[in-house]
Every structure is written in structure tokens, then in C-alpha cells.
Amino acid sequence: MKTIINFKLMKLSRIKSKLLLFFVLSATFANAQELTLKQAHDLMLSENGEVKASNFEVKAMEEEHKATKGLRLPTVGVSGTYLHLDEDIAVDLNTQRNMVGGLLSIPDPAAVLGDWNLTLQEKNLGFATADISMPIFAGGKINAANKASEIKLELTETKHQIKQDELTINLINYFFKLKLAKEAVQLRQEVYDVILLHNNQANKFFENGLIPEVETLNAKVALSNANRELLAAKKDVALATTAVQNLIGINAIEGFSSKFNEPTFVKPLKEFQDDMLTENQQLKTIEKNHELAEVGVKVENSDYFPKVGVMGKYVLWKDNLPLVDTKWFVGVGVEWELFNGFQREHKIKASKYKIQQVEEFDKQARLNLTTYTEKLYNTMQKELEQYESLNADEIFAKKLKFMRTRAFEEGTGTSLEVVDATLKLSEIQLHKIKALYEYNVAYGELMVLTGKTASFLNQN
């Protein structure tokens, strides 16, 4: 009997364990579907088509940079030629032979000296060679080409980062817009429920003869408006969800677990501006373009110097080439252009103007970014002030709604007053949510532009 009981207990224990494991796995799976802003960002970087395209651009530039390094290495190749001429290449010296015969008093030069019609090259010939060439000195042009290639690779990487930053800013905007829409739905639902309850109470009071019919009409109109706004808010959620999904590059999202950051001043404006001027990717792009323009001047200056290279050939095979008896040869070549119509001078001046152009872009960009930083910071400050003011207004609005509802229930207030108090409270709460949205979007963009993306994402 004890054995049977123990077996049942063990079986029951195993069933409980399996159920517990099932619930744990279910909870884990459910939580896995709740994306944080950071998880959404990681997904976007791996799934978004624009990010992938930009990443391929970086890879292509990496290969081009490797190809540029090959300018320092020798070039090795083989070549071959086979020719068929219309006739043999020959030299007829029989006239000279006859003159020689006359000088030597030979009566029949042709018989004694033979035929002097010589074949130098038969009409069918061929050869194959192995070739090697290598630049020794190019006036600094090869070094400049490699430096320019390195800068272009860095520019492409910076451009890729800028694309990621742009999409991150969009993601922050869409993500919090979706959160704003969901909060609005929840608030609209609460307003609808409150007005529905009030409508039912008004109908009962009217049926009992406690209030006139006009009071129920106010409640019905308010209920219809609340229902319409609730439906519109739900459509906003659907649209915002689609926008986030498309930006991330996935087909479905179950939900989000991030929250709004409470408005606060994390550090002074001056620190944000300093970060902007040292970490912003746009300024780094301008800096790299300045370096590239300086390399361009070096490239143009290199035309003043001679180009020196070595080359060599080895004859692998030949056919009917009696005049070519060598097997290999090596040599050094020099090319020095002494005058080219002042082209070099003008090209150098043009390159220097490009440097000045980039410097002016840099000055203006710094002014623009400093101003834009102040704009975002002021937006944060404004929304903080709005949020704090709305917190105080919400307390009064809640108290007013409570008092209006009690007055209506006691027969000393009207339905219109209850509806007005309810809508006033919901309006304040909506403004609070909107202030949170505007603050977080401005704060997020400011953090991304100053190179603090990871720090912001970890806060959410």
C-alpha cells in the first residue's frame, strides 16, 4: 500500500515539475516577445535593409583599400604572340655581290659567291615571355594614394555610423510615438469607462425621476465622443506599430517593455555642446574630408618629381626568331615631365582651395550643431516645466472630478459638469504623456548625436 502511495506521490511530483517547467518556459517566451528599446535597436542593426546596404558599402571600400596597397608590389605576368606575315622578310644583296665579283675579277659571281638574297625573318613566327615590373619612386604618389584610400575607408565607416544614427533617431521617435499612442489608448479607455458608468447612472436617475432627460443627453453625447476618440487612438497604435516594424525590418512585434524617462536635467547645456563638438559624426566626416584634401595637394605636388621603375623579361619560348638570341633582360625606366603647360600649378591651387572650402564647412557646421544642441536642450527644459506644471494641475483636476461626481450623485450637480471635469482631467493626462514623449525624443536625439547612444538605450 505504501509503495502504491509513494508511486502516486512521485508521479504527482513529476507532473507538478513538468507544469512548473511549462509555465517557466511560457513566461520566458512571453517576455522574449516584449522588446525593449535596446533590443529593438539591436534587431534594427541586423535586419534593416538600409543598414545592410551601408555595411556592404563598407566591405566594398575595405577591398578597394586592400587593392590600393598592391601599388607597392611588383606586377608579374606572361604574354605570348604568334604572327603570320604576308611574305618572308628578306634582303637582296645580289647587286652588291656582282660589284664584289667585278672588283675581284670573278667572271661568274653567282656561281662562285652564291645567291646573296638573304631571308632575315620567315613569315611565320612566335614567342612567349614572362614579364615583371615594379615602381621604385613615383614622387610620393603611391604613398598619397594609400593614405587617400585609408581616409576613404574611414569616411565610409563614418558614413555607415551616420546612417545608423539617423535610423536610431527615427527608431527612438517611432518607438516612443507607439508608446504615446498606447498610453493614449489606455487613457481613452479609462475615460470611456468613466463616462459609460456615468451614462448608466444618469439613465437610472432619470428613470427614477431624479434628474431631467437633458442630463442624460449630455452623458450620451460625451459617451459617443469618448468612443470615437478611443477608436481613433487604437488606429494610431496600429499605424505606429507598423512604422516600428518596418523600420526594424521584422513582420510582427508582440509588445514593448520600455518606459518613458522622467524629465530631468542630466547635465548642463555646455557639457552637451562640448560633447557635440568632439563626438558628432558629421564633424568627423568633415575632418576626414579635410585630411583627404591635404592628400590631394601631395598628389598634385608629386607630378614635379620623376617616376622611376624597374622591369624585366624572360623569353619562355620562341619560334623562327633568328635575330633574337637572348633569353632575358632587365632594365630601369625613368620618366620626368618637365613642362606641361602650367597644369600642375593650377591643379595644386585648386587642391588648396578645396582645403579652404572644407575649413569653412567645418566652421559653419560647428555653429549649426551648437545651435541645434541648444534647441534640443531647450525642448527638454520646456517639456520638464510642462510636466511639472501638469503634475500640479492633475492633482486639482482629480479633486474637481471627484467633487463634481459626488455633487451629481447627491443631486446638486449636473451631468455636464461631471463630463467637463472628466474631460479636463483626461486632457491634462494626455498633455503629460505628450510632454514625456517630446522630452524623451529630444533627449534621445541629443544623446545619439553626441555619441552616447549606448548610454541612452541602457536607460530604457
C-alpha positions as CSV (number, residue, x, y, z in Angstrom):
1,M,0.0,0.0,0.0
2,K,2.8,2.4,0.9
3,T,4.6,1.5,-2.4
4,I,1.4,2.5,-4.3
5,I,1.1,5.7,-2.4
6,N,4.7,6.6,-2.9
7,F,4.5,5.9,-6.6
8,K,1.4,8.2,-6.9
9,L,3.2,10.9,-4.9
10,M,6.3,10.6,-7.2
11,K,4.1,10.7,-10.3
12,L,2.2,13.7,-8.9
13,S,5.6,15.4,-8.2
14,R,6.8,14.8,-11.7
15,I,3.6,16.2,-13.1
16,K,4.0,19.3,-11.0
17,S,7.6,19.7,-12.1
18,K,6.5,19.4,-15.7
19,L,3.8,22.0,-15.2
20,L,6.2,24.3,-13.4
21,L,8.8,24.0,-16.3
22,F,6.0,24.6,-18.8
23,F,4.9,27.8,-17.0
24,V,8.6,29.0,-16.7
25,L,9.2,28.4,-20.4
26,S,5.9,30.1,-21.3
27,A,6.8,33.1,-19.2
28,T,10.3,33.2,-20.7
29,F,8.9,33.1,-24.3
30,A,6.3,35.7,-23.5
31,N,9.0,38.0,-22.0
32,A,11.1,37.4,-25.1
33,Q,8.4,38.9,-27.2
34,E,8.4,42.1,-25.2
35,L,11.1,44.2,-26.9
36,T,13.0,46.9,-25.0
37,L,14.2,49.9,-27.0
38,K,17.7,48.4,-26.9
39,Q,16.6,45.1,-28.2
40,A,14.6,46.8,-31.0
41,H,17.8,48.8,-31.8
42,D,19.9,45.6,-32.0
43,L,17.3,44.0,-34.2
44,M,17.2,47.0,-36.5
45,L,21.0,47.0,-36.9
46,S,20.8,43.3,-38.0
47,E,17.6,43.4,-40.1
48,N,17.1,46.8,-41.6
49,G,17.8,46.9,-45.3
50,E,19.5,50.4,-45.3
51,V,21.9,49.3,-42.6
52,K,22.8,46.1,-44.5
53,A,23.3,48.1,-47.7
54,S,25.6,50.6,-45.9
55,N,27.5,47.7,-44.3
56,F,28.2,46.2,-47.8
57,E,29.5,49.6,-48.9
58,V,32.0,49.5,-46.1
59,K,33.1,46.0,-47.1
60,A,33.5,47.1,-50.7
61,M,35.7,50.0,-49.6
62,E,37.8,47.7,-47.4
63,E,38.5,45.6,-50.5
64,E,39.4,48.7,-52.6
65,H,41.8,49.8,-49.8
66,K,43.5,46.4,-50.0
67,A,43.7,46.7,-53.7
68,T,45.4,50.1,-53.4
69,K,48.1,48.5,-51.2
70,G,49.0,46.5,-54.2
71,L,50.5,49.5,-55.9
72,R,53.7,49.0,-53.8
73,L,54.1,45.4,-55.1
74,P,55.6,44.1,-58.4
75,T,53.4,43.2,-61.3
76,V,54.1,39.8,-62.8
77,G,52.5,38.4,-66.0
78,V,53.1,36.3,-69.1
79,S,52.4,37.2,-72.7
80,G,52.6,35.4,-76.0
81,T,52.4,36.3,-79.7
82,Y,52.2,34.3,-82.9
83,L,52.3,36.1,-86.2
84,H,51.8,35.2,-89.9
85,L,53.2,37.7,-92.3
86,D,52.3,38.0,-96.0
87,E,55.8,37.1,-97.0
88,D,59.2,36.5,-95.6
89,I,61.4,39.4,-94.6
90,A,64.4,39.3,-96.9
91,V,67.3,41.4,-98.2
92,D,68.5,41.1,-101.8
93,L,72.3,41.7,-101.9
94,N,73.0,40.2,-105.3
95,T,73.8,43.6,-106.8
96,Q,76.4,44.1,-104.2
97,R,77.6,40.6,-104.8
98,N,78.1,41.4,-108.5
99,M,80.0,44.5,-107.6
100,V,82.3,42.5,-105.3
101,G,82.8,39.9,-108.1
102,G,83.8,42.6,-110.5
103,L,86.3,44.0,-108.1
104,L,87.8,40.5,-107.6
105,S,87.7,39.8,-111.4
106,I,85.4,36.8,-110.9
107,P,83.8,36.0,-114.3
108,D,80.6,34.4,-112.8
109,P,79.9,35.8,-109.3
110,A,76.7,33.9,-108.9
111,A,78.4,30.6,-109.4
112,V,81.4,31.4,-107.2
113,L,79.8,33.6,-104.5
114,G,76.4,32.1,-104.5
115,D,73.0,33.7,-104.0
116,W,73.0,36.7,-101.7
117,N,69.2,37.1,-101.4
118,L,69.1,36.5,-97.6
119,T,65.9,35.7,-95.6
120,L,66.1,37.6,-92.3
121,Q,62.7,36.5,-90.9
122,E,60.3,33.8,-92.0
123,K,56.7,34.8,-92.4
124,N,55.6,32.5,-89.5
125,L,57.0,33.4,-86.1
126,G,56.0,33.3,-82.4
127,F,57.3,34.0,-78.9
128,A,56.2,33.9,-75.3
129,T,57.7,35.9,-72.3
130,A,57.4,36.3,-68.6
131,D,57.3,39.9,-67.6
132,I,57.8,41.7,-64.3
133,S,57.7,45.4,-63.4
134,M,57.8,47.4,-60.2
135,P,57.7,51.1,-59.4
136,I,60.6,52.3,-57.3
137,F,59.8,56.0,-56.9
138,A,56.7,57.9,-58.0
139,G,57.2,61.3,-56.3
140,G,55.1,60.3,-53.3
141,K,52.0,59.5,-55.4
142,I,51.8,55.8,-54.2
143,N,52.1,56.9,-50.6
144,A,49.4,59.5,-51.2
145,A,47.2,57.0,-52.9
146,N,47.4,54.6,-50.0
147,K,46.7,57.4,-47.5
148,A,43.7,58.6,-49.5
149,S,42.4,55.1,-49.7
150,E,42.7,54.7,-45.9
151,I,40.8,58.0,-45.4
152,K,38.1,57.0,-47.8
153,L,37.6,53.8,-45.9
154,E,37.3,55.8,-42.6
155,L,34.9,58.1,-44.4
156,T,32.7,55.1,-45.5
157,E,32.8,53.8,-41.9
158,T,31.8,57.2,-40.6
159,K,29.0,57.4,-43.2
160,H,27.8,54.0,-42.0
161,Q,27.7,55.2,-38.5
162,I,25.8,58.3,-39.5
163,K,23.2,56.1,-41.3
164,Q,22.9,54.0,-38.1
165,D,22.5,57.2,-36.0
166,E,19.8,58.5,-38.4
167,L,17.9,55.3,-38.1
168,T,18.4,55.2,-34.4
169,I,16.9,58.6,-34.0
170,N,13.9,57.5,-36.2
171,L,13.6,54.4,-34.1
172,I,13.5,56.4,-30.8
173,N,10.9,58.7,-32.4
174,Y,8.7,55.8,-33.7
175,F,9.2,53.7,-30.5
176,F,8.1,56.5,-28.2
177,K,5.3,57.5,-30.6
178,L,4.0,54.0,-30.3
179,K,4.3,54.2,-26.5
180,L,2.5,57.5,-26.6
181,A,-0.3,56.0,-28.7
182,K,-0.7,53.0,-26.3
183,E,-0.8,55.3,-23.3
184,A,-3.4,57.4,-25.1
185,V,-5.5,54.3,-25.8
186,Q,-5.3,53.3,-22.1
187,L,-6.3,56.8,-21.1
188,R,-9.1,57.0,-23.7
189,Q,-10.3,53.6,-22.4
190,E,-10.4,54.9,-18.8
191,V,-12.3,58.0,-19.9
192,Y,-14.8,55.9,-21.9
193,D,-15.3,53.6,-18.9
194,V,-15.9,56.5,-16.6
195,I,-18.3,58.2,-18.9
196,L,-20.1,54.9,-19.6
197,L,-20.6,54.4,-15.9
198,H,-21.8,58.0,-15.6
199,N,-24.2,57.5,-18.5
200,N,-25.6,54.4,-16.8
201,Q,-26.1,56.3,-13.6
202,A,-27.7,59.2,-15.4
203,N,-30.2,56.8,-17.1
204,K,-31.1,55.3,-13.7
205,F,-31.5,58.7,-12.1
206,F,-33.8,59.7,-15.0
207,E,-35.8,56.5,-14.8
208,N,-36.3,57.2,-11.1
209,G,-37.3,60.8,-11.8
210,L,-34.3,62.3,-10.0
211,I,-32.9,64.3,-13.0
212,P,-34.4,65.7,-16.2
213,E,-33.8,64.0,-19.6
214,V,-31.5,66.7,-20.7
215,E,-28.9,65.4,-18.2
216,T,-28.9,62.0,-19.9
217,L,-28.4,63.6,-23.3
218,N,-25.2,65.2,-22.1
219,A,-23.9,61.8,-20.9
220,K,-24.9,60.2,-24.2
221,V,-23.1,62.8,-26.3
222,A,-20.0,62.5,-24.1
223,L,-20.1,58.7,-24.4
224,S,-20.2,58.9,-28.2
225,N,-17.3,61.3,-28.3
226,A,-15.3,59.1,-25.9
227,N,-15.9,56.1,-28.1
228,R,-14.9,57.9,-31.2
229,E,-11.6,59.1,-29.7
230,L,-10.9,55.6,-28.3
231,L,-11.3,54.1,-31.8
232,A,-9.1,56.8,-33.3
233,A,-6.4,56.1,-30.6
234,K,-6.4,52.4,-31.4
235,K,-5.9,53.2,-35.1
236,D,-2.9,55.4,-34.1
237,V,-1.4,52.4,-32.3
238,A,-1.8,50.2,-35.3
239,L,-0.1,52.8,-37.6
240,A,2.7,53.4,-35.1
241,T,3.3,49.6,-34.7
242,T,3.6,49.3,-38.5
243,A,6.1,52.1,-38.6
244,V,8.3,50.5,-35.9
245,Q,8.1,47.1,-37.6
246,N,9.1,48.5,-41.0
247,L,12.0,50.4,-39.5
248,I,13.3,47.4,-37.6
249,G,12.8,45.1,-40.6
250,I,10.6,42.4,-39.0
251,N,7.0,41.4,-39.7
252,A,5.5,41.3,-36.2
253,I,6.0,42.7,-32.7
254,E,4.2,41.4,-29.7
255,G,4.8,44.3,-27.4
256,F,7.3,46.6,-25.7
257,S,8.6,46.8,-22.2
258,S,10.4,50.2,-22.2
259,K,9.2,53.2,-20.2
260,F,9.5,56.9,-20.6
261,N,12.4,58.6,-18.8
262,E,11.2,61.0,-16.2
263,P,12.1,64.6,-17.3
264,T,15.2,65.8,-15.5
265,F,18.4,67.7,-16.4
266,V,21.2,65.2,-16.6
267,K,24.0,67.8,-17.1
268,P,24.4,71.4,-18.2
269,L,24.0,72.6,-21.7
270,K,27.7,73.5,-22.1
271,E,28.7,69.8,-21.5
272,F,26.3,68.7,-24.2
273,Q,27.7,71.2,-26.6
274,D,31.3,70.2,-25.8
275,D,30.3,66.5,-26.5
276,M,28.6,67.5,-29.7
277,L,31.8,69.3,-31.0
278,T,34.0,66.3,-30.1
279,E,31.9,63.3,-30.8
280,N,29.5,64.2,-33.6
281,Q,29.9,62.0,-36.7
282,Q,29.1,64.8,-39.1
283,L,32.1,66.8,-37.8
284,K,34.3,63.7,-38.1
285,T,33.3,63.4,-41.7
286,I,34.3,67.0,-42.3
287,E,37.6,66.3,-40.5
288,K,38.3,63.3,-42.8
289,N,37.5,65.3,-45.9
290,H,40.0,67.9,-44.7
291,E,42.7,65.2,-44.5
292,L,41.7,64.0,-47.9
293,A,42.0,67.5,-49.4
294,E,45.5,67.7,-47.9
295,V,46.5,64.4,-49.5
296,G,45.2,65.8,-52.8
297,V,47.7,68.6,-52.6
298,K,50.5,66.0,-52.1
299,V,49.3,64.1,-55.1
300,E,49.5,67.1,-57.3
301,N,52.9,68.0,-56.0
302,S,54.2,64.5,-56.9
303,D,54.0,65.5,-60.6
304,Y,57.1,67.6,-60.2
305,F,59.2,64.5,-59.5
306,P,60.4,61.8,-61.9
307,K,58.9,58.4,-61.9
308,V,61.3,55.5,-61.7
309,G,60.6,51.8,-62.1
310,V,62.3,48.5,-62.9
311,M,61.3,45.9,-65.4
312,G,62.4,42.5,-66.7
313,K,61.6,39.9,-69.3
314,Y,62.3,36.3,-69.7
315,V,61.8,34.5,-73.1
316,L,59.9,31.3,-72.3
317,W,59.5,30.2,-76.0
318,K,60.3,31.4,-79.5
319,D,59.8,30.1,-83.0
320,N,61.5,31.4,-86.2
321,L,63.2,34.3,-84.4
322,P,66.8,34.0,-85.6
323,L,67.6,37.6,-84.7
324,V,66.5,37.2,-81.1
325,D,69.1,35.1,-79.4
326,T,68.8,36.5,-75.8
327,K,66.9,34.6,-73.0
328,W,66.2,37.5,-70.6
329,F,66.9,41.2,-69.9
330,V,66.3,43.7,-67.1
331,G,66.2,47.4,-67.1
332,V,65.4,50.7,-65.2
333,G,63.0,53.2,-66.7
334,V,62.7,56.9,-65.8
335,E,60.0,59.3,-66.9
336,W,60.2,63.0,-65.9
337,E,57.7,65.5,-67.3
338,L,59.5,68.9,-67.2
339,F,56.7,71.1,-68.5
340,N,53.0,70.5,-69.1
341,G,51.6,73.9,-69.8
342,F,51.3,75.0,-66.1
343,Q,48.7,72.3,-65.5
344,R,50.4,71.2,-62.3
345,E,50.5,74.7,-60.8
346,H,46.8,75.2,-61.4
347,K,45.9,71.8,-60.0
348,I,47.8,72.5,-56.8
349,K,46.0,75.8,-56.4
350,A,42.6,74.0,-56.9
351,S,43.5,71.4,-54.3
352,K,44.4,74.2,-51.8
353,Y,41.1,75.9,-52.4
354,K,39.4,72.6,-51.6
355,I,41.1,72.7,-48.2
356,Q,39.8,76.2,-47.5
357,Q,36.3,75.1,-48.6
358,V,36.3,72.2,-46.1
359,E,37.5,74.5,-43.4
360,E,34.6,76.9,-44.0
361,F,32.2,73.9,-43.9
362,D,33.7,72.9,-40.6
363,K,33.2,76.4,-39.1
364,Q,29.6,76.6,-40.2
365,A,28.8,73.0,-39.1
366,R,30.1,73.7,-35.6
367,L,27.9,76.8,-35.3
368,N,24.9,74.9,-36.6
369,L,25.4,71.9,-34.3
370,T,26.0,74.2,-31.3
371,T,22.7,75.9,-32.0
372,Y,20.9,72.7,-32.6
373,T,22.2,71.3,-29.4
374,E,20.7,74.3,-27.6
375,K,17.4,73.8,-29.4
376,L,17.1,70.2,-28.2
377,Y,18.2,71.1,-24.7
378,N,15.6,73.9,-24.6
379,T,13.0,71.5,-25.8
380,M,13.9,69.2,-22.8
381,Q,13.7,72.2,-20.5
382,K,10.3,73.3,-21.8
383,E,8.9,69.8,-21.5
384,L,10.2,69.4,-18.0
385,E,8.5,72.6,-17.0
386,Q,5.3,71.5,-18.7
387,Y,5.4,68.1,-17.0
388,E,5.9,69.6,-13.5
389,S,3.1,72.1,-14.1
390,L,0.8,69.4,-15.4
391,N,1.5,67.2,-12.3
392,A,0.2,70.0,-10.1
393,D,-2.8,70.6,-12.4
394,E,-3.6,66.8,-12.4
395,I,-4.0,66.8,-8.6
396,F,-6.5,69.7,-8.8
397,A,-8.3,68.1,-11.8
398,K,-8.7,64.8,-10.0
399,K,-10.1,66.6,-6.9
400,L,-12.5,68.5,-9.2
401,K,-13.7,65.4,-10.9
402,F,-14.3,63.7,-7.5
403,M,-16.3,66.7,-6.3
404,R,-18.4,67.0,-9.5
405,T,-19.2,63.3,-9.4
406,R,-20.3,63.4,-5.8
407,A,-22.4,66.5,-6.4
408,F,-24.2,64.8,-9.3
409,E,-24.8,61.7,-7.3
410,E,-26.3,63.9,-4.5
411,G,-28.5,65.7,-7.0
412,T,-26.7,69.1,-6.5
413,G,-24.6,68.9,-9.7
414,T,-25.3,68.4,-13.4
415,S,-24.2,65.7,-15.9
416,L,-22.4,68.4,-18.0
417,E,-20.2,69.3,-15.0
418,V,-19.2,65.7,-14.5
419,V,-18.4,65.3,-18.2
420,D,-16.4,68.5,-18.3
421,A,-14.4,67.5,-15.2
422,T,-13.7,64.1,-16.6
423,L,-12.5,65.5,-20.0
424,K,-10.4,68.2,-18.3
425,L,-8.6,65.5,-16.3
426,S,-8.0,63.4,-19.4
427,E,-6.8,66.4,-21.3
428,I,-4.2,67.1,-18.6
429,Q,-3.1,63.5,-18.6
430,L,-2.7,63.5,-22.3
431,H,-0.6,66.6,-22.2
432,K,1.5,64.9,-19.6
433,I,2.1,61.9,-21.8
434,K,2.9,64.2,-24.8
435,A,5.4,66.1,-22.6
436,L,7.1,62.8,-21.7
437,Y,7.2,61.9,-25.4
438,E,8.7,65.2,-26.6
439,Y,11.2,65.1,-23.8
440,N,12.4,61.6,-24.5
441,V,12.6,62.1,-28.2
442,A,14.7,65.3,-27.8
443,Y,16.9,63.7,-25.1
444,G,17.4,60.6,-27.2
445,E,18.4,62.5,-30.3
446,L,20.8,64.6,-28.3
447,M,22.4,61.5,-26.8
448,V,22.7,59.9,-30.2
449,L,24.3,63.0,-31.9
450,T,26.8,63.3,-29.0
451,G,27.9,59.6,-29.3
452,K,26.1,58.4,-26.2
453,T,23.6,56.0,-27.9
454,A,24.5,53.0,-25.7
455,S,24.1,55.0,-22.5
456,F,20.6,56.2,-23.6
457,L,19.5,52.7,-24.7
458,N,20.6,51.2,-21.5
459,Q,18.3,53.6,-19.6
460,N,15.3,52.2,-21.4
